[in-house]
Amino acid sequence: MAEKTPTSSKSVSGKAFDWAVLRRVLRFAAPYRSLLLGAGFLSVALGAVTTIRPYLVQVAVDFAVEDGDLSMLRWSIAALMLTLVLEGIGQWFFVLATNELGQKVIRDVRVRLFGQLLHYRAAFFDRTPVGQLVTRTVSDVETMADIFAEGLLVIFGDLFKISVMVVAMFLLFDPGMVAVSLSVVPILYVATRWFQTSIKGAFTDVRNQVAALNSFVQERITGMAVVQLFGREGEEARRFDAINQRHRDANVKSIWYFSLFFPIIDMLSALSIGLAIWYGGWRSLVDPGSVSIGDLTALIMFINMLYRPLRQLADRFNTLQMGMVASDRVLKLVEKTEQLERPGSHSATRLNGQVEFDEVNFGYLEDQQVLHGVNLSARPGEMLALVGSTGSGKSTLIGLLAGMYHPNQGTVRVDGVSVADWDFNALRSRLALVQQDVFLFSDTVRNNVTLYRSMPDARIWEAAAEMGIKDFLEGLPGGLDYDVKERGGMLSTGQRQLLAFLRAYLANPDVLILDEATSSVDSQSEAWIQRATEKITQGRTSVVVAHRLATVLHADRIAVLEHGKVVEQGTHAELLEAGGVYANLYAKQFFGSQD
């Protein structure tokens, strides 16, 4: 089956130029208005200076060469050289200004986009491929710079230059000769409009295929161990080949439009020159002296200069189109404010640790409920253990408590205040979460356990000693300076769990959340973690999702979940005496029997 493109379902606008997108992009250029206006002024000045050159050639031919006036020839050549120097200097400043403007804009857009990604709801990342987000944040944002560096201002300058040249041609030469030479312009207009409309769809397809390619490669590299262990290399190679072929086809399609359009421009340019020579020659035969050699030479120069920006204009417009397609994709993400977390205003420097789940209903999808009317609570300093089979909703309760998701119905409260009313930074700064699947950054042990907070090494070693894992840290090459590589790939699962516990311990939380933190570790690591758990939970509210019941035998309250409902609550002794679901789980784990 062919790999689906993440954005293939999105429609492509048929408009060749989208002013709405351009206005949204220009909002980011507002802080650099002076740079934008300066570049615009330079583009106008360059258009005016460029049109002087054919006139100087006409003067040199008609008044210097034909009359043998050496002084006039020297003056004409000097003026022509001065014009070229001024044009070169102006072009240098123009390129510098437009590129600086583009880089400043994309810097602001990238910072804004990444800042929003940091505050998007967890549900957004559940539905969006990581590779697609990387494409938006890196390559699509980079393409936006072309709107300013090679698109908008350059197009404005080219249009001004074309307008000035057309006016100058009619003022300097025989209007009939100019009209005949430009009679092919309507054909050029039709070809350009067709090209602009067609290339936008091709460029949109290219960006979609780039996103699909990035998403596929990112996921397969991340999951390479699974691919290799299950012998799926051949199948994944075939799927990559199919995606790569679609990427190739999208690029070839856009190249096809270019290869067809540019020869049309060259043919029309040659036709215009031929018409100018034919009409000028005919006029000079019918009315000798009406068209001079200088007129014809300058007019041919004007035509060449006119078609050059016309040819470049199409190319620049295509660059602008590509930038606008990328901008539309980026801005849709930037403007997706409904996906942002909506923190409340309640804040506190410390938490008492009262946790409540009041008639909580929740589903990741509207028609698939995970939790059904959950009622649970933990008083300050208590340990609340959540046990049950896989898929019963234990980890979902943890996500709701941390504010990663919000209930469809009911309320989750911390210290009597709904989680939705808390300032998330204030709440989460007093929570510490240790998950089953520990994420470590490609960095040192020190930075992974402190999360880049300023903290003396002595405090880290002291905490490690209190947890009983100092020997483990000392055994790592370089100790705290040991680079764990991407996702902690240089460490075992148990070692990553130990660092996650140390990270939580150093955070000194008021509420500790352990999400099956010992389910994938060996007995030695579990013993270390058990000692650390006993120490870190002292005097703190703890919510522990447990796979191994041995870790929660001394919990103040144990809640048993099945199919998103709390079926039993009580202490270990109370639940054993009740002889229900918990007693069966206990018997199975400890005695291999459910009797």
N, C-alpha and C positions, 0 to 999 in steps of 0.2 A: 504494500500500500504506500502511496506517495506521502511524503512528509507534508503536513499541513503548515502553511505559512501563518504565523500568528496574527498578522494584520490583513490577510488576504480577503477577509470579508468586508473590509472597509471600501466604500465606493470612492472613486476618483472623480474630482470635479472636472467637468469638461471645459471650464473657462481657461483661456490661455494665460490670463493675468488676473490674479486675485488681489484686489485692492484691500479687502478686509484683512487678509493675512499680512499684507505690507504695512497697514496701519498698526497692527498689533506688534510687528517687529520694530517699527519706528519709535514706539513708546520706550523701548530700551535704549534708543539713541538720544532721547531727550536730555539726559545729563551732560551730553557732549555736543550740545547744540552749536557752540562756537566752532568746534572741529568740523562738524557737518556743513555749516555754512561756508567755512573757509575752503573746504574741498569743493563745494558747489561753485564758489567764485572762481577757483582755479580751473574747473572744467569749462566754464564760460570763457575765461580769458584764453585758454588753449584753443578753443574753437575759433575764436576771433583771429588769433595770431596765425593759425594754420592756413587760413584762407588768403593770407597776404602773399604767400609764396608764388602761386600761379600768376598773380598780377605782376610781381617783380620780374618773372620770366617773360611775360608779354612785353613789358617795358624794355627789357634788355634786347629782345629780338627785334621789335619794331623801331625803337629809337636809338639803340646803340649799335647793333650788328648791321642793320640795313643802312643806317646813315654813317657807319664807320666812326661813331663817336666813342673813342676809347675812354674818355673821362666818364661818360654815362655808363659804359660797361663796368668800369671799376666801381662806380657808385652802386650799381644794381647788384653786383656780386657781393659787395660789402654789406648791403642791406639784407641780401638773402642769407649770408652767413650769420648776421646778427639775429635775424628771425629764427634760424635754426638753433642758435645758442639759447635764446630766450625760451623757445619751445622745449628744449631739452631740460633746462632748469625748472621750468614750470611742471613738466611731466614728472620730474624727480620728486618735487614737493607734493604733487598730486597723489602719486603712488604711495608715498610715505604717509600722507594724511588719511587716505582711504583705508589702508591696511591697519594703521593704528586705531582708527575708529572701529573697524571690524573686530579687532582683537579685544578692545575694551568692551564692546557689546557682548561678545560671546563669553568673556570672563564673567560679566554680570549675570548672563543667562545661566551659565553653568553653575555658578555659586547659588543662584536662586533655585535652580532645578534640584541640585543635590541637597540643599537645605530643606526643600519640600519632601524629598524622598526620605529624609530622616524623620519626618513627622507624618508620613502616610500610615494609614491603618494597616494592621497585619493582614487583613483580608485582601488588600490590594496586592500584596506580594504573593499571597496564595494563588492568585489568578494570573499574574503577569510573569512571563519568563524572564529570568535574570539577564540573558543575552540581549533581549529586546531593550531592557532598561539601560544596559551598557551602550548599545548602539545609539539610543537617544541622547545619553549624557556625553558621549565622546564624539562619534563621527557625525551625527546629525547636527549637534551644536557647532562643530567645526565648520560644517558646510554653510551654516548661517552667516559666517564671516564673509563669504563670497558675495552676499547681497550688497555689502558696502565696498569691499575691495575690488570686485570685478563686475558688479552688476549695476546697482541703482545709479550711482553717481557717474559711472562711466557711460551708461546709457543716456543719462541726461546730457552729458557733454557731447556725445555723438549726435544726439538729436539736434542740439543747438548748432553743432558744426554743420550738419546737413542743411539746416534751415538757412544759415548764413551763406553757405556755398551756393544754394539754389538762387537766393536773392542776388548774390554777386554775379552769377552767371547771366541772369536776365538783364542786369544793369550794364555789364561790360561787353556783352556780345549781342549778335543779331538774335532777337527773340525767336524767330522762326527756326534758326539753327539749334538753339537751346531746346525748344519745344520738341523738335524732331528727335534730337538725341535722347531726350527723357521720355519719349513716347512709350518705352517698354516698362516704365515704372509701375503701371497698373498690374502687369503680369508679375512683377516682383512682389507687389503688395499681396496678391492672391497666394503666391508661393510661400511668402513669409507667414501669413496667417495660418495656412495649412500646417506649416512646419511647427509653429508655436503651439497650436492645439494638439498636434500629434505627439510632440516630444514631451509634453507634460505628463501624459499617461504613461509614456515609456519611463520617464524619470521616477514617477511614483512607484512603478513596478520594480525598478532597480532598488529603491530604498527599502521596499518591502522584502525583497529577496536578500538584501544585506542583513536585515534584522533576523530573518529566518535562518540564514547561515550562521550568524553569531550565536543565536540561541541554541542551535543544534550542536555546534562545536563546544560551547561552554558547558552544556549539560553532559556531553559524552566525555569530555576531559575530566570533569568533576567525578563522574561515575565510571571512570575507566576500569577500576577494579571489578565492578560488576560485569562490565562488557567482557573482560578477559576471563574471569572465573567461569562464566556461563558459555564461553566459546562463541560470542556473538560478533566477533570482529568482521567476518565476511558480510553479515547482514547489515551491520552499521556502516560498513564501507559502501555497500550498495545504496543505502538510504542517503548517505552523504553525497554520493555521485549524482543521485536524482536531484537533490537540492542544489548542488553545484551546477548542474545542467540548466536548471531554471534560472539561476543567477547569471550564467553565461548567456542564455537566450535573451534575458531582459537587457543586458548590456549590448548584445549584438543588434537587438531591435533599435535601440537608441542610436547606435553607430550607423545603422542603415539609413535612418532619417538624415543624419549628417552627410553621409556619402551621396545622397540624392540631392540635397538642398544646395550644397556649396558649388557643385558643377553648374547648377542652374544660375547661380549668382555670377559665376565667371563667364558663362555664355551670354547673359544679359549685358554684362559690362562690355564684352567684346562687341556685341551688337550695337550698343550705344555709341562706342567709338567709331564703328563702321558707318553708322548713320550720320554722325557729326562730320566725318571726312567726306562722305558722299554729298551731303547738303552744302558743306562749305565749299567743296570743289565746284559744285554746280553753280552756287551763287557767285563765285569768283569768275566763272566763265560768262555768265549772263550779265553780271554787273561788276566789271573789273574794279578792284579797290575796295569793294564792300566788305570783304573778309580778308584780313591780312594773315601772313604766316604766323605772326605772334598771336593773333586771335585763335587760330586753329590749334597751335601748340599749347596755349594756356587752357583752351577748352578741353583738350584731351587730358591735360593734367587735372583739371577740375573733375572730369568724369572718373578718372582713376581714383582721385582722392574722395570722391563722392561714394563710389562703390566699396571702397575699403572700409569706411565706417558702417556702410550698409551690411557688408558681409560680417564685420565684427559685431555689428549691432545684433544680428541674429544669434551669433555665438554668445555675446554678453547676455542677451535675453534668455538664452538657454541656461547659462550659469545662474541668472536670477531665478529662473523657473526651478532649477534644482535646489537653490537656497530656500525658495519659498515652500517647496514640498517638504524639505527637512524642517523648516521653521514651523510649518503647520503641525507636524508631528510633535515637535518639541513643545510648542505652545499649548497644544492640547493637554500635554502632560503637566505643564506648569500651571495651566488654568483649571486642572482637575481638583478644584478646592473641596468638592464634596467628599473626596477621599482622605482629606486631612483629618487628623485627630482634633477633636473639639474639647480641649481641656477646660475644666471648670476653674473657679476662682479660689476654692478652699485650699489652704496651705497650712503646714505646721512643721516646726523644726524637728519634732519627735513624734512617734506614734505610741499610743497606749497598747495597741495590738488587738483591739476588738474586731473580729471578722465575722460577717454574717452573710449568708445566702438566703434570700427571702423569696420563696415561690419562683425560682429562676427557671425560665424556659429559654432554650437557645438552640439554633441550628446554623451551620455554616451556609446552608442553602435554605431558602424560605420553606420549601416543601419537604425538607428532611431535618426533623428536629433531633438533636443529640441529647438535650437535657429536658426533663419533664418535671416541673414543679419541685425543684430541689430546695430543701430547707436544711441548713446547717449553720453552726456557729462555733466559734472558738473564743474563749475569754482570754484577756491579756495573760501572757505567759504560758498558755496551754499548748499542748501538741495535739493537733487534729490530724489523724491519719485517714487517708482515702485508699481503700482497697477494692478490688474487683477485677473482673476479667478484662481483657483487651477490648477497647471500644466502648466501655461502659460510661465514659465521660469524665474520667478522673483528670486527665491533662487539660480538658476543656475548662473545668472549674478553675484550674490554675491560670489559664489565659484570661478568664473573666476577672479574677482577683487582681491581676497585674494591669488590667485596663487595656489589654491587647484587643479584646473583643468586648461587645456590649450585649447584654441580654435582650432577647426579643420581648420578653415579659419578665416582670419581677425586678428585684434590686439586689445588687452586691454592695455591701457597706463595709467601710473600714473606719473604726472609731465613730460609728453611728452616722457617717456621711457617705452618701452614694459615691461609688468610684467615679461615676460620670461627672460629679461635682468637684472632684479633686483636681488640683493642678498636677498633671501627670509627672512633671519633673520632681515636684515636692514629694509626691507619693512614692514614686519608684526609687528615689534616692534613699528611702528608708526601707525598701524591700531588697532582698537578695534572693536570686533564683539560681538553683543548680539543676540543670536539665540532664536527661539521659544522654542526649546527643550533644556533647560539649563542643562549642565552637571556640577555636583559638585562632588568633590572627598570626600572620606570618611575621613574627617578631620575637623578642626575647621573652624569657620566663617572667622577668621583672615587669615588662610592660603589659603582659597578659594578665597578671594577677593584680596589678594596680590599676589597669585600664588607663594608663598615662596620668594618673594622679601623682602629685608630688608626695613622695613617701620615702623616708630613709630606709636603706637596706637593713639596718639593724632591726627595724620593726617587722620587716618581712621574715627575717630569720627567727625572730622571737615568736611570731605567729606560727611558723612552720614547726618550731620546737613544741609549742603548746598543743598542736594538732598531732604531733608524733611523726611528722613526715620530713624532718630536717635531714635525716640520713638520705632519703630519696633525692632531695634537692642537691645535696652535696655530691651525690653520685653522678649528677649530670655534668657533661663536659662544659666547663665554664660557669657552672652554678646558675646564678640568676641571669647571666649573660647568654645562656644557651638559646640559640635560635630554634624554635619548634617547627619552623617552616609552615607552609600553607595548611590551615585547618588543623595544626598540630600533628602533621603527618609523621614527624620523627618520634612520636610518643605512642605508647600503647593506649588502649581504651581506658584501662584503669589509671594510668598515669595522667591522662587528660582529666579524668574525674577528680583526681587529687588536686590538680591545679585549680579546677573549678571550685572545689571546697575552700581552698586557700583564698581564692578571689572573693568568695562570699564572706569568709571569716574576716578578711581585712576591711570589708565594707562596713562592718559593725552594724548590721541591720536591726531594726525593731521587729520586723516580720521576716521569717525565713521560710522559703518555699523550696522543697526538694521534690523534683519530679522524677521518680524512679531512678534516683541517682546511684543506686548500687546494683541495678539489675544486670549490668554487663561487665562487672569487675570480678577479679579472682578473689579467693578467700583472704589472701594477705591484704590486698587493697581494701576489701570490705571491712576487715578488722580495723585498719587505719581510719577508714571513713566512719565506722561506727563510733570509735573513740572521739573523732572530730565532731560527729553529730551530737553526741552527748554533751560536749563542751559548748558548742555553738548555740545549742537550743536552750541552755540554761538562762532563765530570766527573759526569754523571748517567746513570742507567739510563733508557732511552727506549723506549717501545713505540709504534710509529707504524703506524697503519692508513693505507695509501697507495692513492689512486686514480691519481695521477700518479706514474709510476715515477721521474721525474726527481728527486723529493724524497727518494728513498731509495737512490740509486745508491751512496752511500758508507756504507750501513748495515753494521754488523758481521755481521749475519745477516739473511737474508731468508727468510721462510716463505711458501710459496704454498699457499693453501687452495682446495679445491673440494668442494662438497657437505658441508661440515663436517669434512673430513679434510685433514691436512697431506700434500700430495703431493710437495713438494720443499722442501729447505732448503739454504742455503749463501750465499756472498757473491755479489755481482752478477756477478763474473767467472766464478765456478764454475757458476752457474746458466746463464749464456750458453753456456759451453762444453758443458754437458750437453745443450743443445738441446731442452729439454722445454717445459713449459707456460709458464714464466717467459720463456724465449727468444721464444716466440710472442707473448706479451703485449708484450714490449719491441719486437719488430719491428713489431707493429701500431701501437703508439703513436708510434714515432719514424720509421717508414718507410712506414706505411700498408699493410704487407704482413705476412703470417704465414709467409712463406717464408724 
